[in-house]
């Protein structure tokens, strides 16, 4: 199974970068590669944050609302 972390490791490997820039001479392709590396880096950082946010929203939506009573007691008995 290919994970985002595996793709990130492959793209950030110095040997991958060296081979790509050695054999690919088109400047547009090199810019696309560099942009892809930056996007994958952002995704690696953002993915855990997105997962946490989704879990939090799911927990809030699934929890039953409980009414809290005021902490103050009635001063005059009923």
VMD Tcl script that draws the C-alpha trace (Angstrom):
set ca {
  {0.00 0.00 0.00}
  {1.40 3.36 -0.99}
  {1.03 6.03 1.64}
  {1.50 9.76 1.49}
  {4.55 9.43 3.72}
  {6.14 6.95 1.27}
  {5.56 9.32 -1.65}
  {7.00 12.18 0.38}
  {10.09 10.14 1.27}
  {10.61 9.19 -2.38}
  {10.26 12.75 -3.66}
  {12.47 14.24 -0.95}
  {15.21 11.66 -1.48}
  {18.34 13.48 -2.70}
  {19.00 10.74 -5.26}
  {15.52 11.16 -6.79}
  {16.04 14.91 -7.03}
  {19.50 14.51 -8.53}
  {18.40 11.95 -11.13}
  {15.29 13.89 -12.08}
  {17.14 17.16 -12.61}
  {19.95 15.35 -14.45}
  {17.78 13.54 -16.98}
  {14.83 15.93 -17.34}
  {15.95 19.09 -19.07}
  {12.56 20.69 -19.76}
  {12.20 23.67 -17.39}
  {8.42 23.31 -17.29}
  {8.69 19.67 -16.19}
  {11.21 20.64 -13.51}
  {8.85 23.34 -12.21}
  {6.02 20.80 -12.13}
  {8.23 18.39 -10.18}
  {9.24 21.09 -7.67}
  {5.62 22.19 -7.26}
  {4.56 18.58 -6.73}
  {7.18 18.18 -4.02}
  {5.89 21.30 -2.25}
  {2.28 20.14 -2.50}
  {3.13 16.72 -1.10}
  {4.99 18.41 1.78}
  {1.89 20.48 2.53}
  {-0.30 17.40 2.35}
  {1.95 15.52 4.77}
  {1.60 18.36 7.28}
  {-2.11 18.99 6.67}
  {-3.35 15.38 6.61}
  {-3.14 14.78 10.38}
  {-4.81 18.13 11.03}
  {-7.67 17.29 8.67}
  {-8.14 13.85 10.25}
  {-8.26 15.42 13.72}
  {-10.76 18.05 12.60}
  {-13.01 15.44 10.98}
  {-12.97 13.30 14.13}
  {-13.76 16.31 16.30}
  {-16.70 17.36 14.14}
  {-17.97 13.79 14.04}
  {-17.75 13.55 17.83}
  {-19.57 16.85 18.29}
  {-22.31 15.88 15.84}
  {-22.77 12.43 17.34}
  {-22.84 13.41 20.99}
  {-26.16 13.97 22.68}
  {-26.69 17.44 23.96}
  {-26.90 17.57 27.72}
  {-28.55 20.43 29.48}
  {-26.50 21.86 32.25}
  {-28.20 23.15 35.30}
  {-27.12 26.36 36.81}
  {-24.74 25.99 39.72}
  {-26.72 28.48 41.77}
  {-29.36 27.10 44.10}
  {-32.68 28.70 44.53}
  {-32.69 31.18 47.33}
  {-36.39 30.83 48.05}
  {-37.63 27.31 48.61}
  {-40.56 26.27 46.44}
}
mol new
graphics top color blue
foreach p $ca { graphics top sphere $p radius 0.5 }
foreach p [lrange $ca 0 end-1] q [lrange $ca 1 end] { graphics top cylinder $p $q radius 0.2 }
display resetview
